[in-house]
Amino acid sequence: MRDYQLPPADVCRDLISVYFDTLDHTEASLFHHQSFLQAFDKEEIPLVTLLALFALAARFSDHSYFQNCHRWARGLKWRQEAKTLFNLQVMNVSLSTLQGCRLLSSLAAAEGDSDTVSICNGLSTCVASLLDLPRNLSKQPLRREIELRVLATVYMTDVWVSSGRDVKRLSHFDETLPWPIGEVDFRNLTEENVEDEITTGDVLSRRSCMWSQMIPLTNIFGQINDLNHGMDCCEDDQASDLAKIGAVSLDLAYWQRNLPDRLQDETQNLAYFASINLGHVFVALHVGFHYYHVLLYYRFLHFQTGQAIPESQLEYSLRCKTHAVAITNLIWSSCRDFNVNCTWLMVSHVLVISSSVHLHTFLLNPSDEAVSEARSLLERNFQLLTRLCCYWPWLDQAMSRLKAFQEACLRAREVSDVFKMNSWLRHFLHVYDKAVANDDTNAPCPSPHLFTLDNLACFPSS
């Protein structure tokens, strides 16, 4: 680290704080804040890790060091240096390699470089296996907890990457995997901790860990991904697969029912976690929960014109819309009322998908009140996405996907047909890092009452 000209120390510390305040525990949990700072002061952080972290965090910094430098451009040099250094470190089987690999994966995702994301995912899984985690966890409590978080990150990233690329998962859900301790307890750990017993309080702390609760939730997401890729939307298939959908729905309900009271999706809990600078983790947990419901029930938004809609389909389509509304309201409220940083990358994809559900209501619901609410929700999502555009180049891709979906509605003879589960819709829902091609299955039949994304904040009256 001494051989590389880093920014001034105050800038480095600012970037480290920004990373932990904004991105930590949302898409990855890789480090312990205080021990990371101590290691930085001792110049013990691998340079590849430090530069990758700086490259991610710089876009969010308000430090005067970055004055007159576009947020997208701030970390480009550090990102390239980190990639070069990682090529030299990749053969080093270590926890540091895992951490650096995951940071570089996030940087690649920010640029829409899905190939590098997949390569990093494969490397992470391989290195974790070579380290023999979780069977070979450290005896030192702090390092062990970091290892557990990194291991959970590897698993969850693999599920998301395999979904986005429609490839086979490299890792498998292990119900016996030890859960990390709660975020507050983790914060308070030091390298001097020597206690290595599983006490009652320890078990309760692990149940109250938001990052831990994401592990089984991500496993359910994997099942939903498999369902959507394995089914076509025809009457016979829907009838035969309702049991599978119902089973996954019960899994989600069981997960929610067994959350500790402090982790339930309630305003007072959001306020509490926001007050201790963990609001972004709380929001990430519950946004994921609602998003997985939307994916599970999305197929039921499609209906055949002129045919009676089965009661079960009406119920599931209502659930899809309810959870899409919950996504918008949770992110909007957390940002506006509690000053939570909901700026991690994947939240943009979730907002795009929830917007498509609001679009269904806006176009197809006969109720003026429902249409007005959908218009308001779309406006909020658009404002949230516009804010994210300041930080992530990849947001152009996300916005283009939403525009492609809207244009498919413009061309469709029946708007409901756009919501039919087929390869095009599966691509839109799951392949978050690729453009959406025009859906040519619907002949052009423009509907003049539709809004356009060029002026999304100003909806016409229905």
SULKANOR-V292584 format. One record per backbone hydrogen bond with DSSP energy under -1.0 kcal/mol. NH is the residue of the N-H (numbers start at 1). CO is the residue of the C=O. If there is no record, write none. Layout:
# SULKANOR-V292584
NH_CO, NH_CO
This chain:
# SULKANOR-V292584
4_1, 6_4, 12_8, 13_9, 14_10, 15_11, 16_12, 17_13, 18_14, 19_15, 20_16, 21_17, 22_18, 23_19, 24_19, 25_28, 26_23, 36_32, 37_33, 38_34, 39_35, 40_36, 41_37, 42_38, 43_40, 44_39, 50_46, 51_47, 52_48, 53_49, 54_50, 55_51, 56_52, 57_53, 58_54, 60_57, 61_58, 66_63, 67_64, 69_66, 74_70, 76_73, 79_75, 80_76, 81_77, 82_78, 83_79, 84_80, 85_81, 86_82, 87_83, 89_85, 90_86, 92_89, 94_92, 98_94, 99_95, 100_96, 101_97, 102_98, 103_99, 104_100, 105_101, 106_102, 107_103, 108_104, 109_105, 110_106, 112_109, 113_108, 114_112, 117_113, 118_114, 119_115, 120_116, 121_117, 122_118, 123_119, 124_120, 125_121, 126_122, 127_123, 128_124, 129_125, 130_126, 131_127, 132_129, 133_128, 136_132, 144_140, 145_141, 146_142, 147_143, 148_144, 149_145, 150_146, 151_147, 152_148, 153_149, 154_150, 155_151, 156_152, 157_153, 158_154, 159_155, 160_156, 161_157, 162_158, 163_159, 164_160, 165_161, 167_162, 177_174, 186_182, 187_183, 188_184, 189_186, 193_190, 199_197, 203_199, 204_200, 205_201, 206_202, 207_203, 208_204, 209_206, 213_209, 214_210, 215_212, 217_213, 218_214, 219_215, 220_216, 221_217, 222_218, 223_219, 224_220, 225_221, 226_222, 227_223, 228_224, 229_225, 230_226, 233_421, 234_232, 238_234, 239_235, 240_236, 241_237, 245_241, 246_242, 247_243, 248_244, 249_245, 250_246, 251_247, 252_248, 253_249, 254_250, 255_251, 256_252, 257_253, 258_254, 259_256, 263_260, 264_261, 266_264, 270_266, 271_267, 272_268, 273_269, 274_270, 275_271, 277_274, 278_273, 282_278, 283_279, 284_280, 285_281, 286_282, 287_283, 288_284, 289_285, 290_286, 291_287, 292_288, 293_289, 294_290, 295_291, 296_292, 297_293, 298_294, 300_297, 301_298, 302_299, 307_304, 314_310, 315_311, 316_312, 317_313, 318_314, 319_315, 320_316, 321_317, 322_318, 323_319, 324_320, 325_321, 326_322, 327_323, 328_324, 329_325, 330_326, 331_327, 332_328, 333_329, 334_330, 335_331, 336_332, 337_333, 340_334, 342_340, 343_341, 347_344, 348_345, 350_346, 351_347, 352_348, 353_349, 354_350, 355_351, 356_352, 357_353, 358_354, 359_355, 360_356, 361_357, 362_358, 363_359, 364_360, 365_361, 371_367, 372_368, 373_369, 374_370, 375_371, 376_372, 377_373, 378_374, 379_375, 380_376, 381_377, 382_378, 383_379, 384_380, 385_381, 386_382, 387_383, 388_384, 389_385, 390_387, 391_388, 392_388, 394_110, 395_392, 396_393, 397_394, 398_394, 399_395, 400_396, 401_397, 402_398, 403_399, 404_400, 405_401, 406_402, 407_403, 408_404, 409_405, 410_406, 411_407, 412_408, 417_414, 418_415, 419_416, 420_417, 426_422, 427_423, 428_424, 429_425, 430_426, 431_427, 432_430, 434_431, 440_438, 450_447, 455_452, 456_453, 458_455
